[in-house]
Amino acid sequence: MPGQVCTALFAYIQIAVQSQAGDPIQGLSISDSVLRTGAVFTVPQSGVPNSPGRYVILDDNFRNQLRTSGDSVRVTGYDGGEVFSATYVFDVPEGCHVRKVSGPDTVTP
């Protein structure tokens, strides 16, 4: 928005990925697909607090891929093949920072 001032905060959204037994699943790559546009991008995991089985599924680097009012995004975790896939809704209030509107906090393949 013209004249909009955003905070210096860098927002990111994390989820936990765990096995049926509740063990953290490690070593995944995360890919997002915006259902409205078909845009696909890989979400880097570098610079993220290192916690086993936790992954960033979206961050402010991708806020321009989403409508401020929200978009449905298919998040996929893979390691040589698909491990999980889940649909989320993210928005970017006032165009500043990504926010999760809906979707699971923990996924289990």
C-alpha positions as CSV (number, residue, x, y, z in Angstrom):
1,M,0.0,0.0,0.0
2,P,1.3,3.5,-0.8
3,G,2.6,5.1,2.4
4,Q,2.3,1.9,4.4
5,V,5.0,1.4,6.9
6,C,5.8,-2.1,8.0
7,T,7.8,-3.2,11.0
8,A,11.3,-4.6,10.6
9,L,10.0,-8.0,11.8
10,F,10.8,-10.8,9.4
11,A,7.8,-13.2,9.7
12,Y,7.9,-16.9,9.0
13,I,5.5,-19.8,9.6
14,Q,6.7,-23.1,10.9
15,I,5.1,-26.5,11.2
16,A,6.2,-29.8,12.8
17,V,6.4,-33.0,10.7
18,Q,6.3,-36.2,12.6
19,S,5.9,-39.9,12.0
20,Q,2.8,-41.9,13.1
21,A,4.8,-42.8,16.3
22,G,5.4,-39.0,17.0
23,D,9.0,-38.9,16.1
24,P,10.3,-35.8,14.2
25,I,10.9,-36.4,10.5
26,Q,14.1,-34.6,9.4
27,G,15.8,-33.8,6.1
28,L,12.8,-32.6,4.1
29,S,12.7,-29.9,1.4
30,I,9.6,-27.7,1.4
31,S,7.9,-26.6,-1.7
32,D,4.8,-24.3,-2.0
33,S,2.3,-23.9,-4.8
34,V,-0.1,-21.0,-4.8
35,L,-3.4,-22.6,-6.1
36,R,-4.8,-19.4,-7.7
37,T,-1.7,-18.7,-9.8
38,G,0.1,-22.0,-10.1
39,A,3.3,-20.3,-8.9
40,V,5.7,-22.8,-7.3
41,F,8.7,-22.0,-5.1
42,T,11.0,-23.8,-2.7
43,V,11.2,-22.4,0.8
44,P,14.8,-22.3,2.1
45,Q,15.4,-23.8,5.5
46,S,18.7,-22.0,6.1
47,G,18.8,-19.4,8.9
48,V,15.9,-21.1,10.7
49,P,16.1,-22.1,14.4
50,N,17.3,-25.7,14.2
51,S,14.7,-27.9,15.8
52,P,14.3,-31.5,14.6
53,G,11.2,-32.0,12.5
54,R,10.3,-28.3,12.3
55,Y,10.2,-26.6,8.9
56,V,9.5,-23.1,7.6
57,I,6.6,-23.4,5.1
58,L,6.4,-19.7,4.2
59,D,8.2,-16.5,5.0
60,D,8.2,-12.8,4.1
61,N,10.4,-13.4,1.1
62,F,7.3,-14.8,-0.6
63,R,4.7,-12.2,0.5
64,N,4.5,-10.7,-3.0
65,Q,3.3,-14.1,-4.3
66,L,0.1,-13.8,-2.2
67,R,-2.9,-11.5,-2.2
68,T,-3.2,-9.4,0.9
69,S,-6.7,-10.8,1.4
70,G,-5.3,-14.4,1.3
71,D,-4.5,-17.3,-0.9
72,S,-4.7,-21.1,-0.7
73,V,-1.3,-22.7,-0.8
74,R,-0.4,-26.4,-1.2
75,V,2.7,-27.1,1.0
76,T,4.6,-30.2,0.2
77,G,7.5,-31.8,2.1
78,Y,9.7,-34.2,0.1
79,D,12.8,-36.2,0.4
80,G,13.3,-38.0,-2.9
81,G,9.5,-38.4,-3.0
82,E,6.5,-36.7,-1.5
83,V,6.4,-37.2,2.3
84,F,3.4,-34.9,3.1
85,S,1.1,-32.4,1.4
86,A,-1.3,-30.1,3.1
87,T,-3.4,-27.1,2.1
88,Y,-3.1,-23.8,4.0
89,V,-4.5,-20.3,3.6
90,F,-2.0,-17.5,4.1
91,D,-2.6,-13.8,3.9
92,V,-0.5,-10.6,4.0
93,P,-2.3,-8.1,6.2
94,E,-1.7,-4.6,4.9
95,G,1.0,-6.1,2.6
96,C,3.5,-6.3,5.4
97,H,4.0,-9.8,6.8
98,V,2.8,-13.3,5.9
99,R,0.3,-14.9,8.3
100,K,-1.3,-18.3,8.5
101,V,-5.1,-18.1,8.4
102,S,-5.7,-21.9,8.4
103,G,-4.0,-25.2,8.1
104,P,-2.4,-27.7,10.5
105,D,0.4,-26.9,12.9
106,T,1.6,-30.5,12.8
107,V,1.5,-32.9,9.8
108,T,1.9,-36.7,9.9
109,P,2.4,-38.5,6.7
